[in-house]
Amino acid sequence: MSHEENKIPSESREPSKFNTNELENQEEQRLQEILRVQEGAFQDAILRLSQFYSRTDRPLLALNYIERLNACTTEPEKKAFCYLSMGQLLEQNRDFEDAISAYSQAYLLEPVNSASWYFIHNNLGCCLNHCERYEEAEKYCREAIRIDPTRYNAYINVGVALEGQEKFADAVRAFITAIKTNSSDTDVLRHLEDLVADHAEISSEIADISEQMEDCREAARRHNSKTGDSE
């Protein structure tokens, strides 16, 4: 026995005098703009909350929100930023192996933003240093310097990588460059002083090491006199 399917009835109607496609396009654009605004506000709120948790030393709570933000986007540039942020939070939690994994994900996305590209290389190198993978670290930190030679952290991380490989004279050169780039970090100067004192062979490889060391001390003194800091 046959039966009729229940179908939603539709009315026959005359074609609209209005341009339906144009009206639909306008409505689509309006709804898309609402969605963009709401998505932007949502993502901004998540980012601000994660930054708050990071500042208040709760990196794992912040990480949870960055992971949510990462799940909301398909854009490579935004995903690279999320993985970079995840790496920084894991690094803050001293989870260097997982930080390396997050930075590596960001690296594979090859963001066009030069600041992101610098931090991915520099931070990846820093974490590799913590894991005593010094040769790998050196490669990433040197690339960070090539991307932005005005930032001093990559010079420090190159120095640590070279020191880990027992290339002490090259490490000294890297630390000296870091101090010349930014003389505010007195910890680097103290480490440099100790490194030179512990390895007498450095003076035979760097003939003017005494003069360069004095230049570093003078740069630190000038910085301290400007800021009112004292040792």
C-alpha positions as CSV (number, residue, x, y, z in Angstrom):
1,M,0.0,0.0,0.0
2,S,1.5,3.2,-1.1
3,H,1.4,6.4,1.0
4,E,2.2,10.0,0.4
5,E,5.2,11.5,2.1
6,N,4.5,14.4,4.4
7,K,5.9,17.5,2.8
8,I,6.2,21.0,3.9
9,P,3.6,22.9,1.8
10,S,4.8,25.7,-0.2
11,E,2.8,28.5,-1.7
12,S,3.0,29.5,-5.3
13,R,3.9,33.1,-5.6
14,E,4.7,35.7,-8.2
15,P,8.3,36.6,-8.6
16,S,9.4,39.4,-6.3
17,K,9.7,42.9,-7.8
18,F,12.8,43.3,-5.6
19,N,16.3,42.1,-6.4
20,T,16.3,39.2,-4.0
21,N,20.0,38.4,-4.5
22,E,21.0,42.0,-3.6
23,L,18.9,41.9,-0.4
24,E,20.3,38.6,0.6
25,N,23.8,39.8,0.0
26,Q,23.2,42.8,2.1
27,E,21.8,40.7,4.9
28,E,24.7,38.2,4.7
29,Q,27.2,41.1,4.9
30,R,25.4,42.5,7.9
31,L,25.3,39.2,9.8
32,Q,29.0,38.5,8.9
33,E,29.9,41.9,10.3
34,I,28.0,41.2,13.5
35,L,29.8,37.9,13.8
36,R,33.2,39.5,13.2
37,V,32.6,42.1,15.9
38,Q,31.3,39.4,18.4
39,E,34.2,37.1,17.6
40,G,36.7,39.9,18.0
41,A,35.2,40.9,21.4
42,F,35.3,37.2,22.5
43,Q,38.9,36.7,21.4
44,D,40.0,39.9,23.0
45,A,38.3,39.0,26.3
46,I,40.1,35.6,26.3
47,L,43.4,37.2,25.5
48,R,43.1,39.7,28.3
49,L,42.0,37.1,30.8
50,S,45.0,34.9,29.8
51,Q,47.4,37.8,30.2
52,F,45.9,38.6,33.6
53,Y,46.5,35.0,34.8
54,S,50.0,35.1,33.4
55,R,50.8,38.4,35.3
56,T,49.4,36.9,38.5
57,D,51.7,33.8,38.1
58,R,48.9,31.4,37.1
59,P,50.3,30.3,33.7
60,L,48.4,27.0,33.5
61,L,45.0,28.8,33.9
62,A,46.2,31.3,31.2
63,L,47.2,28.3,29.0
64,N,43.7,26.9,29.2
65,Y,42.3,30.1,27.7
66,I,44.9,30.4,25.0
67,E,44.1,26.8,24.0
68,R,40.4,27.9,23.7
69,L,41.5,30.9,21.6
70,N,43.6,28.6,19.3
71,A,40.6,26.3,18.8
72,C,38.5,29.3,17.6
73,T,40.7,30.3,14.7
74,T,41.9,28.7,11.5
75,E,44.1,31.6,10.3
76,P,47.8,30.6,10.3
77,E,49.0,33.9,11.6
78,K,46.6,33.8,14.6
79,K,47.4,30.2,15.3
80,A,51.1,30.9,15.3
81,F,50.5,33.7,17.8
82,C,48.5,31.2,20.0
83,Y,51.2,28.6,19.9
84,L,53.8,31.3,20.7
85,S,51.7,32.4,23.7
86,M,51.3,28.8,24.8
87,G,55.1,28.3,24.6
88,Q,55.7,31.4,26.7
89,L,53.2,30.2,29.4
90,L,54.7,26.7,29.5
91,E,58.1,28.3,29.7
92,Q,56.8,30.4,32.6
93,N,55.8,27.2,34.3
94,R,59.3,25.8,33.6
95,D,57.9,23.1,31.4
96,F,60.6,23.4,28.8
97,E,59.9,20.2,26.8
98,D,56.2,21.1,26.2
99,A,57.3,24.7,25.5
100,I,59.6,23.4,22.8
101,S,56.6,21.5,21.3
102,A,54.4,24.6,21.3
103,Y,57.1,26.9,19.8
104,S,57.8,24.2,17.1
105,Q,54.2,24.3,16.1
106,A,54.4,28.0,15.8
107,Y,57.6,27.7,13.7
108,L,55.9,25.3,11.3
109,L,53.2,28.0,10.6
110,E,55.9,30.5,9.5
111,P,54.1,33.7,10.5
112,V,54.8,36.8,8.5
113,N,54.9,39.1,11.6
114,S,58.6,39.7,12.2
115,A,58.2,40.1,16.0
116,S,56.5,36.8,16.2
117,W,59.1,35.2,14.0
118,Y,61.9,36.6,16.2
119,F,60.3,35.4,19.5
120,I,59.6,31.9,18.1
121,H,63.3,31.5,17.2
122,N,64.7,33.1,20.3
123,N,62.3,31.4,22.8
124,L,62.8,28.0,21.1
125,G,66.5,28.5,21.4
126,C,66.2,29.5,25.1
127,C,64.2,26.4,25.9
128,L,66.6,24.1,24.0
129,N,69.4,25.6,26.1
130,H,67.5,24.7,29.3
131,C,67.3,21.1,27.9
132,E,71.1,21.2,27.1
133,R,70.5,20.9,23.4
134,Y,73.0,23.6,22.7
135,E,73.8,23.0,19.1
136,E,70.1,23.2,18.1
137,A,69.7,26.2,20.3
138,E,72.5,28.1,18.6
139,K,71.0,27.7,15.2
140,Y,67.6,29.2,16.3
141,C,69.2,32.0,18.2
142,R,71.4,33.0,15.4
143,E,68.4,33.1,13.1
144,A,66.6,35.3,15.7
145,I,69.6,37.7,15.6
146,R,69.4,37.8,11.8
147,I,65.6,38.6,12.0
148,D,66.1,41.4,14.5
149,P,69.7,42.3,15.5
150,T,68.5,45.2,17.8
151,R,67.1,42.8,20.4
152,Y,69.7,41.7,23.0
153,N,68.1,38.5,24.4
154,A,69.1,36.4,21.4
155,Y,72.8,37.4,21.9
156,I,72.5,36.1,25.5
157,N,71.0,32.8,24.4
158,V,73.6,32.4,21.7
159,G,76.2,33.0,24.4
160,V,74.6,30.3,26.6
161,A,74.5,27.8,23.7
162,L,78.2,28.5,22.9
163,E,79.2,28.2,26.5
164,G,77.3,24.9,26.7
165,Q,79.4,23.7,23.7
166,E,82.6,24.9,25.6
167,K,83.2,27.5,22.9
168,F,84.1,30.0,25.6
169,A,85.7,32.8,23.6
170,D,82.8,32.8,21.1
171,A,80.4,32.9,24.1
172,V,82.3,35.9,25.5
173,R,81.9,37.7,22.2
174,A,78.1,37.0,22.3
175,F,77.7,38.3,25.8
176,I,79.8,41.4,25.0
177,T,77.5,42.1,22.1
178,A,74.4,41.6,24.3
179,I,75.8,44.2,26.8
180,K,76.6,46.7,24.1
181,T,73.0,46.2,22.7
182,N,71.4,46.6,26.2
183,S,73.6,47.6,29.1
184,S,70.8,47.4,31.7
185,D,71.1,43.7,32.4
186,T,73.8,43.5,35.1
187,D,73.3,39.7,35.4
188,V,74.9,39.3,32.0
189,L,77.9,41.5,33.0
190,R,78.4,39.5,36.2
191,H,78.2,36.2,34.2
192,L,80.7,37.6,31.7
193,E,83.1,38.6,34.4
194,D,82.9,35.1,35.9
195,L,83.4,33.4,32.6
196,V,86.5,35.4,31.7
197,A,87.9,34.8,35.2
198,D,87.3,31.0,35.0
199,H,88.9,30.6,31.6
200,A,92.3,32.1,31.2
201,E,92.6,30.9,27.6
202,I,90.1,33.5,26.5
203,S,92.7,36.3,26.8
204,S,94.8,34.5,24.2
205,E,91.9,34.2,21.8
206,I,90.6,37.7,22.3
207,A,93.6,40.0,22.5
208,D,91.8,43.1,23.6
209,I,89.5,41.3,26.1
210,S,90.6,43.7,29.0
211,E,89.6,46.8,27.0
212,Q,86.3,45.2,25.9
213,M,85.5,44.2,29.5
214,E,86.1,47.8,30.6
215,D,83.9,49.1,27.8
216,C,81.1,46.8,29.1
217,R,81.6,48.0,32.7
218,E,81.5,51.6,31.6
219,A,78.3,51.0,29.6
220,A,76.7,49.5,32.7
221,R,77.9,52.5,34.8
222,R,76.5,55.0,32.4
223,H,73.2,53.2,32.4
224,N,73.1,53.1,36.2
225,S,73.9,56.8,36.4
226,K,71.0,57.6,34.2
227,T,68.5,55.4,36.0
228,G,69.9,56.0,39.5
229,D,70.6,52.4,40.0
230,S,73.6,51.3,42.0
231,E,75.4,47.9,42.5
